[in-house]
């Protein structure tokens, strides 16, 4: 089993490299309107597949227990939609005196305003073995909150306003997240014994879908026109995004592992990914609507196009490290509880 797990990780990392290389060589294939039609295959089919798999493999009692974990949900949503954008705004006040392109900096602020994604955080949490039910709940719930809160945050921090088609975005979320998850749960009720007996490679399917998302994301990144974009600003923004992502992952880890935090190691894994990941699927359509007709829309979009693959790459690279910590921490806690029980009996 360990050999198979190692081979699957190596295959996935090789797949990431090939996906990026393929996007660089021929980005026109995976861009919106291209032969792959990612506006359909990714935005609808890929995301729906991921959540159907999650519904199919997730035990109902685990999802039910996740719904009542209010403290965990509050932590993730407040960090994602309040602390994250406010901290980025303060950071950008310092960066505003640098020669970095001002529209790229505005793009960094839009990244902070985005809701969590509906796929990558769930897959990475599952890959580590964390609280998948909490990741699913917060990805879906955060996306619904983002439909309302993200445009308000953009208005607050950037002063740009426009009418947002809440109905169409809500419908897409409902059809690609809620419905597949419910269908997966219903199907599981009838074939649960068969699923547990056959051990279908649902994780491998989700990983393959994630590779498709990575590929189409990099296609958008490589094909995005960089109007008035100097190389120095782009490199600095890339470094800033890496630094922000790592810093927030460390911050959520420290917050959620404090004494008396009430979070388990599996909860911490979900918190790390769900609190720091941002949605490209929801973000780009919102930016195109809020900044409709804006001459610098492409520059504003660049940081989000960079942030999305960065969060997936960093998450994938850190999966073994985070998993090792979680397993060791669980063993320590289990051992401590065992000693407490023995002491009580004595």
ROVEXRO-970576 format. One record per residue (C-alpha): residue number from 0; residue in one letter; x, y, z. Coordinates in Angstrom, 2 decimals. Example, Ala and Ser with C-alpha at 12.3 -4.5 7.8 and 13.67 -1.06 7.14 Angstrom:
BEGIN
<pos 0; code A; u 12.30; v -4.50; w 7.80>
<pos 1; code S; u 13.67; v -1.06; w 7.14>
This chain:
BEGIN
<pos 0; code X; u 0.00; v 0.00; w 0.00>
<pos 1; code X; u 2.83; v 2.39; w 0.86>
<pos 2; code X; u 4.50; v 1.63; w -2.47>
<pos 3; code X; u 1.26; v 2.32; w -4.34>
<pos 4; code X; u 0.78; v 5.55; w -2.38>
<pos 5; code X; u 4.31; v 6.67; w -3.22>
<pos 6; code X; u 3.82; v 5.82; w -6.90>
<pos 7; code X; u 0.56; v 7.76; w -6.98>
<pos 8; code X; u 2.24; v 10.85; w -5.48>
<pos 9; code X; u 5.10; v 10.61; w -7.98>
<pos 10; code X; u 2.61; v 10.19; w -10.85>
<pos 11; code X; u 0.68; v 13.23; w -9.68>
<pos 12; code X; u 3.81; v 15.43; w -9.43>
<pos 13; code X; u 4.90; v 14.27; w -12.91>
<pos 14; code X; u 1.38; v 15.04; w -14.12>
<pos 15; code X; u 1.63; v 18.58; w -12.74>
<pos 16; code X; u 4.89; v 19.17; w -14.61>
<pos 17; code X; u 3.45; v 17.76; w -17.83>
<pos 18; code X; u 0.26; v 19.81; w -17.46>
<pos 19; code X; u 2.24; v 23.04; w -17.04>
<pos 20; code X; u 4.60; v 22.16; w -19.90>
<pos 21; code X; u 1.64; v 21.33; w -22.15>
<pos 22; code X; u -0.06; v 24.61; w -21.29>
<pos 23; code X; u 3.14; v 26.51; w -22.07>
<pos 24; code X; u 3.60; v 24.80; w -25.43>
<pos 25; code X; u -0.01; v 25.12; w -26.61>
<pos 26; code X; u -2.12; v 27.38; w -24.35>
<pos 27; code X; u -4.77; v 27.88; w -27.02>
<pos 28; code X; u -6.12; v 24.37; w -26.43>
<pos 29; code X; u -7.15; v 24.97; w -22.81>
<pos 30; code X; u -8.29; v 28.59; w -22.84>
<pos 31; code X; u -11.96; v 29.55; w -22.67>
<pos 32; code X; u -13.49; v 28.94; w -26.06>
<pos 33; code X; u -10.67; v 26.55; w -27.03>
<pos 34; code X; u -11.02; v 22.89; w -28.07>
<pos 35; code X; u -11.28; v 21.68; w -24.44>
<pos 36; code X; u -14.08; v 24.16; w -23.67>
<pos 37; code X; u -12.96; v 24.66; w -20.01>
<pos 38; code X; u -15.91; v 26.99; w -19.44>
<pos 39; code X; u -17.95; v 23.77; w -19.55>
<pos 40; code X; u -15.55; v 20.89; w -18.90>
<pos 41; code X; u -13.86; v 22.57; w -15.92>
<pos 42; code X; u -16.42; v 25.01; w -14.54>
<pos 43; code X; u -19.21; v 22.44; w -14.58>
<pos 44; code X; u -18.16; v 18.85; w -15.35>
<pos 45; code X; u -14.80; v 18.80; w -13.52>
<pos 46; code X; u -16.08; v 20.49; w -10.36>
<pos 47; code X; u -19.26; v 18.38; w -10.37>
<pos 48; code X; u -17.14; v 15.21; w -10.75>
<pos 49; code X; u -15.01; v 16.15; w -7.75>
<pos 50; code X; u -18.01; v 16.73; w -5.51>
<pos 51; code X; u -19.84; v 13.65; w -6.76>
<pos 52; code X; u -16.75; v 11.62; w -5.82>
<pos 53; code X; u -16.66; v 13.34; w -2.46>
<pos 54; code X; u -20.33; v 12.56; w -1.85>
<pos 55; code X; u -19.77; v 8.98; w -2.98>
<pos 56; code X; u -16.80; v 8.37; w -0.67>
<pos 57; code X; u -17.80; v 10.47; w 2.34>
<pos 58; code X; u -19.58; v 8.75; w 5.19>
<pos 59; code X; u -22.85; v 10.55; w 5.93>
<pos 60; code X; u -22.21; v 10.60; w 9.65>
<pos 61; code X; u -18.91; v 12.43; w 9.04>
<pos 62; code X; u -20.65; v 15.10; w 6.96>
<pos 63; code X; u -23.35; v 15.45; w 9.62>
<pos 64; code X; u -20.73; v 15.90; w 12.33>
<pos 65; code X; u -19.02; v 18.55; w 10.19>
<pos 66; code X; u -22.22; v 20.59; w 9.94>
<pos 67; code X; u -22.35; v 21.08; w 13.72>
<pos 68; code X; u -18.67; v 22.05; w 14.10>
<pos 69; code X; u -19.57; v 25.75; w 14.25>
<pos 70; code X; u -16.28; v 26.95; w 15.76>
<pos 71; code X; u -14.30; v 25.42; w 12.89>
<pos 72; code X; u -16.57; v 26.95; w 10.25>
<pos 73; code X; u -16.45; v 30.40; w 11.87>
<pos 74; code X; u -12.65; v 30.29; w 12.03>
<pos 75; code X; u -12.30; v 29.43; w 8.33>
<pos 76; code X; u -14.90; v 31.89; w 7.04>
<pos 77; code X; u -13.73; v 34.82; w 9.19>
<pos 78; code X; u -10.11; v 34.21; w 8.24>
<pos 79; code X; u -10.94; v 33.86; w 4.52>
<pos 80; code X; u -13.41; v 36.72; w 4.07>
<pos 81; code X; u -12.32; v 39.19; w 6.78>
<pos 82; code X; u -8.79; v 38.70; w 8.11>
<pos 83; code X; u -7.27; v 37.78; w 4.73>
<pos 84; code X; u -8.51; v 40.81; w 2.72>
<pos 85; code X; u -7.91; v 43.25; w 5.60>
<pos 86; code X; u -4.32; v 42.03; w 6.06>
<pos 87; code X; u -3.64; v 42.25; w 2.32>
<pos 88; code X; u -4.98; v 45.83; w 2.32>
<pos 89; code X; u -2.59; v 46.83; w 5.12>
<pos 90; code X; u 0.30; v 45.11; w 3.34>
<pos 91; code X; u -0.50; v 46.92; w 0.09>
<pos 92; code X; u -0.28; v 50.29; w 1.85>
<pos 93; code X; u 3.44; v 49.55; w 2.24>
<pos 94; code X; u 3.81; v 48.19; w -1.29>
<pos 95; code X; u 2.14; v 51.27; w -2.80>
<pos 96; code X; u 5.39; v 53.23; w -2.37>
<pos 97; code X; u 7.31; v 50.67; w -4.45>
<pos 98; code X; u 7.63; v 50.79; w -8.27>
<pos 99; code X; u 5.44; v 47.68; w -8.66>
<pos 100; code X; u 2.68; v 48.17; w -11.24>
<pos 101; code X; u -0.31; v 49.68; w -9.39>
<pos 102; code X; u -2.85; v 47.54; w -11.27>
<pos 103; code X; u -1.05; v 44.36; w -10.27>
<pos 104; code X; u -1.25; v 45.57; w -6.67>
<pos 105; code X; u -4.99; v 46.13; w -7.11>
<pos 106; code X; u -5.12; v 42.60; w -8.46>
<pos 107; code X; u -3.51; v 41.34; w -5.24>
<pos 108; code X; u -6.31; v 43.00; w -3.31>
<pos 109; code X; u -8.92; v 41.24; w -5.44>
<pos 110; code X; u -7.23; v 37.93; w -4.57>
<pos 111; code X; u -7.75; v 38.70; w -0.88>
<pos 112; code X; u -11.45; v 39.36; w -1.48>
<pos 113; code X; u -12.12; v 36.03; w -3.17>
<pos 114; code X; u -14.03; v 33.13; w -1.53>
<pos 115; code X; u -12.48; v 29.66; w -1.09>
<pos 116; code X; u -12.37; v 27.35; w -4.13>
<pos 117; code X; u -14.76; v 24.45; w -4.62>
<pos 118; code X; u -12.19; v 21.82; w -5.52>
<pos 119; code X; u -8.48; v 22.15; w -4.68>
<pos 120; code X; u -8.85; v 22.61; w -0.90>
<pos 121; code X; u -11.07; v 19.51; w -0.70>
<pos 122; code X; u -8.71; v 17.34; w -2.76>
<pos 123; code X; u -5.60; v 18.41; w -0.85>
<pos 124; code X; u -7.32; v 17.92; w 2.51>
<pos 125; code X; u -8.35; v 14.43; w 1.40>
<pos 126; code X; u -4.83; v 13.69; w 0.12>
<pos 127; code X; u -3.42; v 14.45; w 3.57>
<pos 128; code X; u -6.20; v 12.53; w 5.34>
<pos 129; code X; u -7.61; v 15.58; w 7.08>
<pos 130; code X; u -11.20; v 16.51; w 7.90>
<pos 131; code X; u -12.64; v 16.15; w 4.40>
<pos 132; code X; u -16.21; v 16.72; w 5.57>
<pos 133; code X; u -15.24; v 20.11; w 7.03>
<pos 134; code X; u -13.36; v 21.01; w 3.84>
<pos 135; code X; u -16.39; v 20.17; w 1.70>
<pos 136; code X; u -18.76; v 22.11; w 3.93>
<pos 137; code X; u -16.56; v 25.22; w 4.08>
<pos 138; code X; u -15.72; v 25.17; w 0.37>
<pos 139; code X; u -19.41; v 25.06; w -0.52>
<pos 140; code X; u -20.57; v 27.44; w 2.22>
<pos 141; code X; u -17.72; v 29.89; w 1.57>
<pos 142; code X; u -18.54; v 29.95; w -2.12>
<pos 143; code X; u -22.16; v 30.83; w -1.38>
<pos 144; code X; u -21.06; v 33.56; w 1.04>
<pos 145; code X; u -18.63; v 34.84; w -1.58>
<pos 146; code X; u -21.43; v 35.45; w -4.05>
<pos 147; code X; u -22.63; v 38.25; w -1.78>
<pos 148; code X; u -19.56; v 39.22; w 0.25>
<pos 149; code X; u -16.87; v 39.29; w -2.48>
<pos 150; code X; u -18.52; v 42.07; w -4.58>
<pos 151; code X; u -19.01; v 44.06; w -1.34>
<pos 152; code X; u -15.35; v 43.60; w -0.42>
<pos 153; code X; u -14.27; v 44.68; w -3.91>
<pos 154; code X; u -16.42; v 47.78; w -3.52>
<pos 155; code X; u -15.02; v 48.48; w -0.05>
<pos 156; code X; u -11.33; v 48.10; w -0.92>
<pos 157; code X; u -11.25; v 49.14; w -4.59>
<pos 158; code X; u -14.30; v 51.35; w -4.98>
<pos 159; code X; u -15.54; v 49.62; w -8.12>
<pos 160; code X; u -19.21; v 48.74; w -8.33>
<pos 161; code X; u -21.41; v 46.93; w -10.78>
<pos 162; code X; u -24.45; v 44.70; w -10.76>
<pos 163; code X; u -23.50; v 41.08; w -10.14>
<pos 164; code X; u -25.76; v 38.30; w -11.49>
<pos 165; code X; u -26.26; v 36.57; w -8.16>
<pos 166; code X; u -28.89; v 34.25; w -9.63>
<pos 167; code X; u -26.68; v 32.79; w -12.36>
<pos 168; code X; u -23.67; v 32.32; w -10.04>
<pos 169; code X; u -25.88; v 30.80; w -7.35>
<pos 170; code X; u -27.39; v 28.44; w -9.91>
<pos 171; code X; u -23.94; v 27.32; w -11.09>
<pos 172; code X; u -22.79; v 26.68; w -7.51>
<pos 173; code X; u -25.97; v 24.77; w -6.75>
<pos 174; code X; u -25.65; v 22.60; w -9.86>
<pos 175; code X; u -21.89; v 21.93; w -9.58>
<pos 176; code X; u -21.49; v 21.62; w -5.79>
<pos 177; code X; u -24.72; v 20.89; w -3.94>
<pos 178; code X; u -26.49; v 18.63; w -6.45>
<pos 179; code X; u -23.49; v 16.32; w -7.22>
<pos 180; code X; u -22.73; v 16.03; w -3.49>
<pos 181; code X; u -26.32; v 15.05; w -2.70>
<pos 182; code X; u -26.47; v 12.60; w -5.63>
<pos 183; code X; u -23.19; v 11.04; w -4.48>
<pos 184; code X; u -24.58; v 10.61; w -0.98>
<pos 185; code X; u -27.81; v 9.07; w -2.28>
<pos 186; code X; u -25.93; v 6.64; w -4.53>
<pos 187; code X; u -23.63; v 5.73; w -1.63>
<pos 188; code X; u -26.61; v 4.68; w 0.50>
<pos 189; code X; u -27.46; v 1.94; w -1.99>
<pos 190; code X; u -23.95; v 0.73; w -2.89>
<pos 191; code X; u -22.02; v 1.45; w 0.34>
<pos 192; code X; u -21.06; v -2.19; w 0.95>
<pos 193; code X; u -19.95; v -2.62; w -2.66>
<pos 194; code X; u -17.84; v 0.57; w -2.50>
<pos 195; code X; u -16.10; v -0.52; w 0.69>
<pos 196; code X; u -15.46; v -3.95; w -0.78>
<pos 197; code X; u -14.20; v -2.88; w -4.22>
<pos 198; code X; u -12.11; v 0.13; w -3.09>
<pos 199; code X; u -12.67; v 2.13; w -6.28>
<pos 200; code X; u -9.86; v 4.58; w -7.20>
<pos 201; code X; u -11.97; v 7.66; w -6.49>
<pos 202; code X; u -8.90; v 9.54; w -5.26>
<pos 203; code X; u -7.08; v 8.91; w -8.54>
<pos 204; code X; u -10.10; v 10.19; w -10.48>
<pos 205; code X; u -10.18; v 13.40; w -8.43>
<pos 206; code X; u -6.42; v 13.86; w -8.91>
<pos 207; code X; u -6.83; v 13.47; w -12.68>
<pos 208; code X; u -9.57; v 16.08; w -12.69>
<pos 209; code X; u -7.32; v 18.40; w -10.68>
<pos 210; code X; u -4.62; v 18.00; w -13.35>
<pos 211; code X; u -7.15; v 19.16; w -15.94>
<pos 212; code X; u -7.90; v 22.22; w -13.79>
<pos 213; code X; u -4.16; v 22.95; w -13.45>
<pos 214; code X; u -3.67; v 22.62; w -17.19>
<pos 215; code X; u -6.51; v 24.96; w -18.16>
<pos 216; code X; u -5.48; v 27.43; w -15.44>
<pos 217; code X; u -1.94; v 27.65; w -16.81>
<pos 218; code X; u -3.36; v 27.95; w -20.33>
<pos 219; code X; u -5.20; v 31.07; w -19.16>
<pos 220; code X; u -2.06; v 32.34; w -17.43>
<pos 221; code X; u 0.22; v 31.84; w -20.44>
<pos 222; code X; u -2.28; v 33.23; w -22.93>
<pos 223; code X; u -3.29; v 36.25; w -20.84>
<pos 224; code X; u -2.19; v 39.49; w -22.58>
<pos 225; code X; u 0.28; v 41.41; w -20.42>
<pos 226; code X; u -0.45; v 44.98; w -21.47>
<pos 227; code X; u 2.08; v 47.47; w -20.05>
<pos 228; code X; u 3.46; v 44.74; w -17.81>
<pos 229; code X; u 7.14; v 44.94; w -16.95>
<pos 230; code X; u 9.04; v 41.78; w -16.04>
<pos 231; code X; u 10.29; v 43.14; w -12.72>
<pos 232; code X; u 6.76; v 43.83; w -11.45>
<pos 233; code X; u 5.59; v 40.38; w -12.54>
<pos 234; code X; u 8.49; v 38.60; w -10.80>
<pos 235; code X; u 7.97; v 40.64; w -7.62>
<pos 236; code X; u 4.25; v 39.86; w -7.59>
<pos 237; code X; u 5.03; v 36.17; w -8.06>
<pos 238; code X; u 7.40; v 36.26; w -5.06>
<pos 239; code X; u 4.84; v 38.20; w -3.01>
<pos 240; code X; u 2.15; v 35.61; w -3.79>
<pos 241; code X; u 4.42; v 32.75; w -2.73>
<pos 242; code X; u 5.28; v 34.62; w 0.47>
<pos 243; code X; u 1.66; v 35.48; w 1.26>
<pos 244; code X; u 0.49; v 31.91; w 0.66>
<pos 245; code X; u 3.20; v 30.39; w 2.86>
<pos 246; code X; u 2.78; v 33.02; w 5.58>
<pos 247; code X; u -0.97; v 32.51; w 5.82>
<pos 248; code X; u -0.59; v 28.73; w 5.83>
<pos 249; code X; u 1.86; v 29.05; w 8.74>
<pos 250; code X; u -0.42; v 31.54; w 10.49>
<pos 251; code X; u -3.47; v 29.27; w 10.28>
<pos 252; code X; u -1.34; v 26.37; w 11.49>
<pos 253; code X; u -0.18; v 28.35; w 14.54>
<pos 254; code X; u -3.69; v 29.63; w 15.33>
<pos 255; code X; u -5.34; v 26.23; w 15.04>
<pos 256; code X; u -2.71; v 24.30; w 17.06>
<pos 257; code X; u -2.70; v 26.58; w 20.10>
<pos 258; code X; u -3.47; v 25.01; w 23.45>
<pos 259; code X; u -7.20; v 24.78; w 24.08>
<pos 260; code X; u -7.97; v 25.68; w 20.45>
<pos 261; code X; u -10.40; v 22.77; w 20.35>
<pos 262; code X; u -9.22; v 21.66; w 16.89>
<pos 263; code X; u -7.97; v 18.17; w 16.08>
<pos 264; code X; u -4.96; v 17.61; w 13.77>
<pos 265; code X; u -7.42; v 16.62; w 11.01>
<pos 266; code X; u -9.28; v 19.93; w 11.58>
<pos 267; code X; u -6.01; v 21.84; w 11.27>
<pos 268; code X; u -5.38; v 20.32; w 7.83>
<pos 269; code X; u -8.79; v 21.50; w 6.58>
<pos 270; code X; u -8.19; v 24.94; w 8.12>
<pos 271; code X; u -4.78; v 25.34; w 6.44>
<pos 272; code X; u -6.13; v 24.66; w 2.95>
<pos 273; code X; u -9.65; v 26.13; w 3.17>
<pos 274; code X; u -8.53; v 29.38; w 4.85>
<pos 275; code X; u -5.73; v 30.20; w 2.40>
<pos 276; code X; u -7.04; v 29.00; w -0.97>
<pos 277; code X; u -8.91; v 31.34; w -3.29>
<pos 278; code X; u -11.38; v 30.56; w -6.06>
<pos 279; code X; u -10.41; v 31.21; w -9.67>
<pos 280; code X; u -13.66; v 29.68; w -10.95>
<pos 281; code X; u -15.74; v 32.28; w -9.10>
<pos 282; code X; u -13.12; v 35.01; w -9.12>
<pos 283; code X; u -12.52; v 35.58; w -12.82>
<pos 284; code X; u -16.25; v 35.87; w -13.74>
<pos 285; code X; u -16.75; v 38.32; w -10.86>
<pos 286; code X; u -13.79; v 40.45; w -11.95>
<pos 287; code X; u -15.06; v 40.51; w -15.53>
<pos 288; code X; u -18.42; v 41.76; w -14.25>
<pos 289; code X; u -17.25; v 44.21; w -11.57>
<pos 290; code X; u -14.55; v 45.66; w -13.84>
<pos 291; code X; u -16.50; v 45.31; w -17.09>
<pos 292; code X; u -14.94; v 47.47; w -19.80>
<pos 293; code X; u -11.98; v 48.45; w -17.59>
<pos 294; code X; u -8.85; v 48.94; w -19.70>
<pos 295; code X; u -6.65; v 47.32; w -17.02>
<pos 296; code X; u -8.84; v 44.27; w -16.42>
<pos 297; code X; u -6.15; v 41.91; w -17.76>
<pos 298; code X; u -3.57; v 43.30; w -15.33>
<pos 299; code X; u -6.01; v 43.12; w -12.41>
<pos 300; code X; u -6.67; v 39.48; w -13.27>
<pos 301; code X; u -2.99; v 38.43; w -13.40>
<pos 302; code X; u -2.43; v 37.96; w -9.61>
<pos 303; code X; u -5.47; v 35.68; w -9.34>
<pos 304; code X; u -4.33; v 33.68; w -12.37>
<pos 305; code X; u -0.96; v 33.27; w -10.63>
<pos 306; code X; u -2.34; v 32.62; w -7.14>
<pos 307; code X; u -4.52; v 29.70; w -8.22>
<pos 308; code X; u -1.75; v 27.46; w -9.63>
<pos 309; code X; u 0.61; v 28.56; w -6.83>
<pos 310; code X; u -1.82; v 27.37; w -4.15>
<pos 311; code X; u -2.21; v 24.01; w -5.88>
<pos 312; code X; u 1.53; v 23.57; w -6.42>
<pos 313; code X; u 2.45; v 24.58; w -2.87>
<pos 314; code X; u -0.31; v 22.44; w -1.43>
<pos 315; code X; u 0.76; v 19.42; w -3.47>
<pos 316; code X; u 4.40; v 19.82; w -2.47>
<pos 317; code X; u 3.51; v 20.21; w 1.22>
<pos 318; code X; u 1.07; v 17.26; w 1.35>
<pos 319; code X; u 3.71; v 14.70; w 2.54>
<pos 320; code X; u 5.04; v 17.11; w 5.22>
<pos 321; code X; u 1.60; v 18.03; w 6.54>
<pos 322; code X; u 0.51; v 14.39; w 6.48>
<pos 323; code X; u 3.60; v 13.34; w 8.44>
<pos 324; code X; u 2.90; v 16.02; w 11.07>
<pos 325; code X; u -0.78; v 15.03; w 11.34>
<pos 326; code X; u -0.04; v 11.34; w 11.81>
<pos 327; code X; u 2.66; v 11.97; w 14.42>
<pos 328; code X; u 0.46; v 14.46; w 16.25>
<pos 329; code X; u -2.46; v 12.03; w 16.30>
<pos 330; code X; u -0.18; v 9.34; w 17.76>
<pos 331; code X; u 0.99; v 11.72; w 20.50>
<pos 332; code X; u -2.57; v 12.71; w 21.39>
<pos 333; code X; u -3.69; v 9.08; w 21.35>
<pos 334; code X; u -0.80; v 8.11; w 23.62>
<pos 335; code X; u -1.59; v 10.98; w 26.01>
<pos 336; code X; u -5.24; v 9.96; w 26.22>
<pos 337; code X; u -4.17; v 6.37; w 26.90>
<pos 338; code X; u -1.92; v 7.47; w 29.77>
<pos 339; code X; u -4.70; v 9.62; w 31.22>
<pos 340; code X; u -7.07; v 6.63; w 31.19>
<pos 341; code X; u -4.49; v 4.40; w 32.90>
<pos 342; code X; u -3.79; v 7.05; w 35.53>
<pos 343; code X; u -7.51; v 7.43; w 36.20>
<pos 344; code X; u -7.91; v 3.65; w 36.64>
<pos 345; code X; u -5.02; v 3.55; w 39.07>
